[in-house]
């Protein structure tokens, strides 16, 4: 028994030694500067474009995440002030000025804003919260920071290798799960939803040729899948790392040009710098070679937290496959799962309410409660349709009505297919056991193929 356990013990000892090995921290310090600077610019951009008013002042109803119904929106001036605080905190993160306070302030402010309304969910918002959380935990202000320069923290040119590992693992999770989400017949065999998106942007010179050339759309679909699947492993190989990073930058700049996906391409470009050689920034700043002599670094408390974090990020996104039916249709398990650019949904929802004393159903339009953005996002997501039904019922009860029931006529087009009914029209949405775990009230996904790629003149 002891003989069998010795190789495992030796392997564990070597792994821990490698994880604790000192490593040039320049790449992590550069990441902190770039991340903080980009987040500061993003928060100011949100205010300057009037998006605070659009997403948080105009709507009168907000969709809640399970367990976070207590998160409420601030008054308009309060939301503007919160975004300015967020921008200031992000700038302080970049400068390494009272870094711990700034990192926690940014993390809580950003995550609070993200939790206000489900219809505002984007994969890169979740990624920002995750990266900000890691910044809160790790001492990325021990170099290239005002804190280190002023003596508030002990200056160090090195950090243990595991701190780079955890950032690399997180970014690899994003790409890997994005690739798995594209392993569908729609994406790989039919070139959808890319065909729908390119057709909608056909006024652009290069895109117009792609949109009318079926094989080009399908080739782009495969290129996107292969990029997400292979980019993390290639970035780990020193011999091809430079070419892989150049391909990553090209890919994300192309997606930024083709699609309206906000800051996501730029977040991925800067985040992927953690795969580069640990000392890469020293080519431009503080050119020194630290490979000769690196001081020892010892950390012990990181192991349980690190393993828990990595297991969660690896396994939680797979929960969508535990639900019956197709996750592209029922949407269960879609959020917080890195399912990036994998479907195009358009839909319409109208509600029918009954209550005591009324012989006929009362038709209720969703747009009397929602902004255009909210209605567009809600229409393809069954759990949000239920949330609005519950809100409608609460208003009817407040008016004095009893025995209220609410049903919905919901039609959705998935990846260019003809619109199909999403929900059982006779099911009282107030009696759905749990939108999170039960899907019996959601009709099966259409079995037809998506919109075909057609050569256009």
C-alpha positions in Angstrom: 0.0 0.0 0.0 2.8 2.4 0.9 4.6 1.6 -2.3 1.5 2.4 -4.4 0.9 5.7 -2.6 4.4 6.9 -3.0 4.2 7.9 -6.7 1.0 9.8 -5.9 2.6 11.6 -3.0 5.6 12.5 -5.2 3.3 13.8 -8.0 1.4 15.9 -5.5 4.7 17.3 -4.0 6.0 18.2 -7.5 2.7 19.8 -8.4 2.6 21.9 -5.3 6.3 22.9 -5.8 5.5 23.9 -9.4 2.5 25.9 -8.3 4.4 27.8 -5.6 7.5 28.3 -7.8 8.3 32.1 -8.2 7.5 33.6 -11.5 8.0 37.0 -13.1 4.9 38.9 -12.2 5.1 41.5 -15.0 2.4 39.8 -17.1 -0.1 39.8 -14.2 0.8 43.4 -13.4 0.2 44.4 -17.0 -3.1 42.6 -17.0 -4.2 44.6 -13.9 -3.3 47.8 -15.6 -5.0 46.9 -18.9 -8.1 45.5 -17.2 -8.6 48.4 -14.9 -8.1 50.9 -17.7 -10.6 49.1 -20.0 -13.2 48.9 -17.2 -12.8 52.6 -16.4 -13.4 53.5 -20.1 -16.3 51.1 -20.3 -18.1 52.6 -17.3 -17.6 56.1 -18.6 -18.8 55.0 -22.0 -22.0 53.6 -20.5 -22.7 57.0 -18.9 -21.7 59.1 -22.0 -24.0 57.1 -24.3 -27.0 57.5 -22.2 -27.3 53.8 -21.5 -27.8 54.3 -17.8 -31.1 56.0 -18.5 -32.0 53.5 -21.2 -31.4 50.4 -19.1 -32.1 51.5 -15.6 -34.2 54.7 -15.6 -36.8 54.1 -18.3 -37.9 50.5 -17.5 -40.7 50.1 -14.9 -40.2 46.4 -14.4 -37.0 44.4 -13.9 -36.4 40.7 -14.3 -34.7 39.1 -11.3 -32.2 36.3 -10.9 -33.1 33.4 -8.7 -32.0 34.3 -5.2 -31.4 37.9 -6.0 -34.9 39.4 -6.0 -33.7 41.8 -3.3 -31.5 43.6 -5.8 -33.3 46.8 -6.7 -32.4 49.6 -9.0 -31.3 53.0 -7.6 -32.8 56.3 -8.6 -31.5 57.6 -11.9 -29.0 60.0 -10.3 -27.9 57.2 -8.0 -27.2 54.9 -10.9 -25.1 57.5 -12.7 -23.2 58.1 -9.4 -22.7 54.3 -9.1 -21.2 54.1 -12.6 -18.9 57.0 -11.8 -17.8 55.3 -8.6 -17.2 52.1 -10.7 -15.1 54.1 -13.2 -13.0 55.6 -10.3 -12.5 52.2 -8.7 -11.4 50.7 -12.0 -8.9 53.5 -12.5 -7.5 52.9 -9.0 -7.2 49.2 -9.8 -5.2 50.1 -12.9 -3.0 52.5 -10.9 -2.7 50.2 -8.0 -3.9 52.9 -5.7 -5.5 51.5 -2.5 -5.8 48.5 -4.7 -7.7 46.1 -2.3 -10.4 48.7 -1.5 -10.7 49.6 -5.2 -10.9 46.0 -6.4 -13.6 45.1 -4.0 -15.5 48.3 -4.7 -15.4 47.7 -8.5 -16.4 44.0 -8.1 -19.4 44.7 -5.9 -20.5 47.8 -7.9 -20.3 46.0 -11.3 -21.9 42.8 -10.0 -24.7 44.8 -8.4 -25.4 46.5 -11.7 -25.3 43.1 -13.5 -27.9 41.6 -11.1 -30.5 44.4 -11.5 -32.1 43.0 -14.6 -31.6 39.5 -16.3 -32.3 41.0 -19.8 -29.0 42.9 -19.5 -27.1 39.6 -19.1 -24.1 39.2 -21.4 -21.4 36.6 -21.1 -18.7 39.2 -21.0 -20.4 41.0 -18.0 -20.2 37.7 -16.1 -16.6 37.4 -17.2 -15.8 40.8 -15.9 -17.3 39.9 -12.5 -15.2 36.7 -12.4 -12.0 38.5 -13.3 -12.7 41.3 -10.8 -13.3 38.6 -8.1 -9.8 37.1 -8.9 -8.3 40.6 -8.7 -9.9 41.0 -5.2 -8.2 37.8 -4.0 -4.7 38.1 -5.6 -2.0 40.7 -4.7 -1.6 42.2 -8.2 -0.5 45.5 -6.6 2.9 44.4 -5.4 4.5 45.9 -8.5 3.9 48.6 -11.0 1.5 50.3 -8.5 1.3 53.4 -6.4 0.7 51.2 -3.4 4.1 49.5 -3.9 5.9 52.8 -4.7 4.5 54.4 -1.5 5.4 51.5 0.6 1.8 50.5 1.5 2.6 47.0 0.4 5.8 45.1 0.1 7.2 45.4 -3.4 7.8 42.2 -5.3 8.9 41.4 -8.9 7.6 37.8 -8.6 4.4 36.0 -7.7 3.7 32.2 -7.3 3.0 30.5 -10.6 -0.5 29.3 -9.6 -1.8 32.9 -9.8 -1.1 32.8 -13.5 -2.5 29.3 -13.8 -5.9 30.4 -12.4 -6.2 33.2 -14.9 -5.2 30.9 -17.7 -7.7 28.3 -16.5 -10.5 30.8 -16.4 -9.9 32.1 -19.9 -9.5 28.5 -21.2 -12.9 27.7 -19.7 -14.5 30.5 -21.6 -13.2 29.3 -25.0 -13.7 25.6 -24.3 -17.3 26.0 -23.3 -17.9 28.4 -26.1 -16.6 25.7 -28.5 -18.8 23.0 -26.9 -21.8 25.3 -27.4 -21.1 25.4 -31.1 -21.1 21.6 -31.4 -24.5 21.6 -33.0 -25.9 20.8 -36.4 -27.1 24.3 -36.8 -23.6 25.8 -36.4 -21.4 23.1 -38.0 -23.7 21.7 -40.8 -26.1 24.6 -41.6 -23.9 27.6 -40.9 -26.5 29.2 -38.6 -26.9 31.6 -36.9 -23.9 33.1 -38.7 -25.9 33.1 -42.0 -28.7 35.2 -40.4 -26.2 37.6 -38.9 -24.2 38.2 -42.1 -27.3 38.7 -44.1 -28.4 41.4 -41.6 -25.0 43.2 -42.1 -24.9 42.8 -45.9 -24.3 46.5 -46.4 -20.7 46.1 -45.3 -18.3 45.4 -48.3 -16.7 42.2 -47.2 -19.7 40.9 -45.4 -21.9 41.3 -48.4 -19.8 38.8 -50.3 -19.9 36.3 -47.4 -23.6 36.7 -47.0 -24.3 35.7 -50.6 -21.7 32.8 -50.6 -23.0 29.8 -48.7 -19.6 28.0 -48.5 -18.0 31.1 -47.0 -20.6 31.3 -44.2 -20.1 27.7 -43.4 -16.3 28.1 -43.5 -16.6 31.0 -41.0 -18.8 28.9 -38.7 -16.1 26.2 -38.7 -13.4 28.8 -38.2 -15.2 30.2 -35.2 -15.6 26.7 -33.7 -12.0 25.6 -34.3 -10.7 28.9 -32.9 -12.6 28.5 -29.6 -11.6 24.8 -29.4 -7.9 25.1 -30.1 -6.8 28.6 -29.1 -6.2 27.9 -25.4 -4.0 24.8 -26.0 -2.1 26.6 -28.7 -1.4 29.6 -26.4 0.2 27.2 -23.9 2.8 26.0 -26.5 5.7 28.4 -26.5 6.7 27.7 -30.1 3.4 28.7 -31.6 2.2 31.1 -28.9 2.9 34.3 -30.8 1.1 33.1 -33.9 -1.8 31.9 -31.8 -2.1 35.2 -30.1 -2.0 37.0 -33.4 -4.8 34.7 -34.6 -6.8 35.5 -31.5 -6.5 39.2 -32.0 -7.5 38.9 -35.6 -10.5 36.8 -34.8 -11.8 39.1 -32.1 -11.2 42.3 -34.1 -13.2 40.6 -36.9 -16.1 39.8 -34.6 -16.0 43.3 -33.2 -16.4 44.6 -36.8 -19.1 42.2 -37.8 -21.3 42.0 -34.7 -22.5 44.4 -32.1 -21.1 42.6 -29.0 -19.7 45.5 -27.0 -16.4 45.2 -25.2 -16.3 41.4 -25.3 -13.6 41.2 -28.1 -11.3 43.6 -26.3 -11.8 41.9 -22.9 -10.7 38.6 -24.5 -7.7 40.2 -26.2 -6.3 41.7 -23.0 -7.3 38.7 -20.9 -5.4 36.3 -23.2 -2.1 38.1 -22.5 -1.9 35.9 -19.3 -0.9 33.1 -21.7 2.1 35.0 -23.0 5.5 34.6 -21.4 5.4 35.9 -17.8 8.0 38.6 -18.5 6.6 39.8 -21.9 5.9 43.4 -20.7 9.5 43.9 -19.8 10.3 44.3 -23.5 8.5 47.6 -23.2 8.8 48.6 -19.5 11.5 47.9 -16.9 13.6 45.7 -19.1 15.3 43.3 -16.8 15.9 39.5 -16.9 14.6 37.9 -13.7 15.3 34.3 -14.9 18.6 34.0 -13.1 17.6 34.4 -9.5 14.0 34.4 -8.2 13.2 34.5 -4.5 11.2 31.7 -3.0 7.4 32.1 -2.6 5.4 30.1 -0.2 1.6 30.0 -0.1 -0.6 27.3 1.5 -4.1 28.6 2.0 -4.8 28.9 -1.8 -5.3 25.2 -2.4 -9.0 24.6 -1.3 -10.2 27.9 -2.7 -8.4 27.4 -6.0 -9.7 23.9 -6.5 -13.2 24.8 -5.7 -13.1 27.8 -8.1 -11.7 25.7 -10.9 -14.2 22.8 -10.4 -17.1 25.3 -10.4 -16.0 27.0 -13.6 -15.4 23.6 -15.3 -18.6 21.8 -14.3 -21.3 24.5 -13.7 -21.6 25.4 -17.4 -22.4 21.8 -18.3 -25.7 21.8 -16.3 -27.7 22.7 -19.5 -27.2 19.1 -20.7 -29.0 17.8 -17.6 -32.4 19.2 -18.8 -34.5 17.2 -21.3 -34.9 18.8 -24.7 -32.5 21.2 -26.5 -30.9 23.9 -24.4 -30.9 26.3 -27.4 -34.7 26.1 -27.2 -35.6 25.9 -23.5 -32.7 28.2 -22.4 -32.3 26.3 -19.1 -28.6 26.5 -18.1 -27.8 29.1 -20.7 -26.6 31.8 -18.4 -23.2 31.7 -16.7 -22.1 29.0 -19.1 -20.0 30.8 -21.7 -22.4 29.9 -24.6 -21.1 32.7 -26.7 -22.7 33.6 -30.1 -24.5 30.3 -30.4 -28.0 31.2 -31.3 -30.3 33.8 -32.8 -33.9 34.0 -31.4 -36.7 36.3 -32.4 -40.1 36.0 -30.8 -43.3 37.6 -29.7 -45.3 37.0 -26.5 -48.9 38.0 -25.5 -50.6 37.2 -22.3 -54.2 36.0 -21.5 -55.5 36.5 -18.0 -58.6 35.1 -16.3 -60.0 36.0 -12.9 -63.2 35.6 -11.0 -66.2 37.5 -12.4 -64.8 37.6 -16.0 -66.3 35.3 -18.6 -63.6 35.9 -21.3 -59.9 36.0 -21.2 -58.3 39.5 -21.0 -55.5 40.0 -23.5 -52.4 41.8 -22.1 -49.5 43.0 -24.2 -46.0 42.7 -22.8 -44.9 46.0 -24.2 -47.0 47.9 -21.6 -44.5 46.7 -19.0 -41.2 46.4 -20.8 -38.8 48.5 -22.9 -38.1 47.3 -26.5 -34.8 45.8 -25.3 -36.4 43.9 -22.4 -39.3 42.6 -24.6 -36.8 41.4 -27.3 -34.7 39.5 -24.7 -37.7 38.1 -22.7 -39.5 36.7 -25.8 -37.1 33.8 -26.2 -36.5 33.0 -22.5 -39.3 30.9 -20.9 -38.3 31.7 -17.3 -38.6 35.4 -18.0 -42.0 34.9 -19.6 -43.1 33.3 -16.3 -41.7 36.2 -14.3 -43.7 38.8 -16.2 -46.8 36.6 -15.9 -46.3 36.6 -12.1 -46.0 40.4 -12.1 -49.2 40.7 -14.2 -51.0 38.5 -11.7 -49.7 40.5 -8.8 -51.1 43.7 -10.4 -54.5 42.1 -11.1 -54.7 40.9 -7.4 -53.8 44.4 -6.3 -56.8 45.7 -8.3 -59.0 43.3 -6.2 -59.3 40.4 -8.6 -59.4 36.8 -7.3 -58.6 33.4 -8.7 -56.2 34.9 -11.2 -54.6 32.7 -13.9 -52.2 33.8 -16.6 -51.4 32.0 -19.9 -49.2 33.1 -22.8 -49.0 32.8 -26.5 -45.3 32.7 -27.2 -43.8 32.2 -30.6 -40.1 32.0 -31.3 -37.9 31.7 -34.4 -34.7 29.9 -33.7 -31.8 30.4 -36.2 -34.0 31.5 -39.0 -36.6 28.8 -38.7 -40.3 29.6 -39.1 -41.7 30.8 -35.8 -43.0 28.0 -33.6 -45.0 27.9 -30.3 -42.6 27.9 -27.3 -45.0 27.3 -24.4 -48.1 25.2 -23.8 -50.8 27.8 -24.4 -53.2 26.1 -21.9 -50.7 26.0 -19.0 -51.3 28.5 -16.2 -47.9 30.0 -15.8 -48.6 30.8 -12.2 -48.7 27.0 -11.6 -45.3 26.2 -13.1 -43.4 24.3 -10.3 -40.0 25.9 -11.0 -38.8 27.5 -14.2 -35.3 26.6 -13.0 -35.8 22.8 -12.7 -39.0 21.9 -14.6 -39.5 22.1 -18.3 -42.7 20.2 -18.9 -44.5 23.5 -19.7 -42.1 24.2 -22.5 -43.0 22.6 -25.9 -40.4 20.5 -27.7 -38.0 22.3 -30.0 -38.8 22.3 -33.8 -37.3 19.4 -35.6 -37.0 21.3 -38.9 -33.7 22.5 -40.2 -32.7 26.2 -39.8 -32.9 28.7 -42.6 -30.8 27.4 -45.5 -27.8 29.2 -46.8 -28.8 30.5 -50.2 -26.5 32.1 -52.8 -27.8 35.6 -53.4 -27.1 37.7 -56.5 
